[in-house]
Amino acid sequence: MSMTTRTSVRKNKHFILNQARLKMAQKVLGTTTETDTIEVALERVITEADKNKKAWAANDKFLRDGRKSGLVIEDVFGRLEE
């Protein structure tokens, strides 16, 4: 879903935000307005969550397929579930 689709329905909102953090985010994101800063930040959060979901799904598939084919995976960090 593109940012255009997500922003097609816009509503006026009023927030009390930390101005220093908003300005830092604006500088990092290279945006010119506070509204754009919030829009880009929200889009990046949504995109990152989607990437993480896909990465975990690929990891789970790799582990399942590996186990089926007899691949031995050593869990040196203790993070894999049995």
C-alpha positions in Angstrom: 0.0 0.0 0.0 1.5 3.3 -1.0 1.7 6.4 1.2 -0.8 8.1 -1.2 -3.4 5.4 -0.4 -2.8 5.7 3.3 -3.1 9.5 3.3 -6.1 9.7 1.0 -8.4 10.2 4.1 -7.0 13.0 6.1 -8.4 14.4 9.4 -7.4 17.4 11.4 -5.7 16.2 14.6 -4.4 18.1 17.6 -1.4 16.7 19.5 0.9 17.9 22.2 4.3 16.9 21.0 7.9 17.4 22.2 9.0 20.2 19.9 12.7 19.3 20.1 12.1 15.7 19.1 9.8 16.8 16.3 12.5 19.1 15.0 15.2 16.4 15.3 12.9 14.0 13.4 12.3 16.7 10.8 16.0 17.1 10.3 16.7 13.3 10.1 13.8 12.7 7.7 14.6 15.8 5.6 11.0 17.0 5.7 10.0 20.7 5.5 6.8 20.7 7.6 5.7 19.1 10.8 2.8 17.4 9.1 5.2 15.8 6.5 7.5 14.8 9.3 4.7 12.9 11.1 3.4 11.4 7.8 6.9 10.1 6.8 7.6 8.8 10.3 4.3 6.9 10.3 5.0 5.5 6.9 8.4 4.3 7.9 7.1 2.6 11.0 4.4 0.8 9.0 7.0 -0.2 6.3 9.5 -1.4 8.9 6.8 -3.5 10.7 5.9 -5.1 7.4 9.5 -5.9 6.6 10.0 -7.4 10.1 6.9 -9.5 9.6 8.2 -10.8 6.3 11.7 -11.5 7.7 10.3 -13.5 10.6 8.1 -15.5 8.3 11.1 -16.2 6.0 13.1 -17.2 9.1 10.4 -19.6 10.3 10.1 -21.1 6.8 13.9 -21.6 6.7 13.9 -23.4 10.1 10.9 -25.6 9.2 12.4 -26.5 5.8 15.8 -27.1 7.3 14.4 -29.4 10.0 12.5 -31.4 7.3 15.6 -31.9 5.2 17.7 -32.9 8.2 19.6 -29.7 8.6 21.1 -29.4 12.0 20.9 -25.9 13.3 23.0 -25.0 16.4 21.3 -22.4 18.5 24.3 -20.6 20.0 22.3 -17.7 21.2 19.4 -19.8 22.7 16.8 -18.0 20.7 15.2 -20.8 18.7 12.1 -22.6 20.0 11.8 -26.3 20.0 
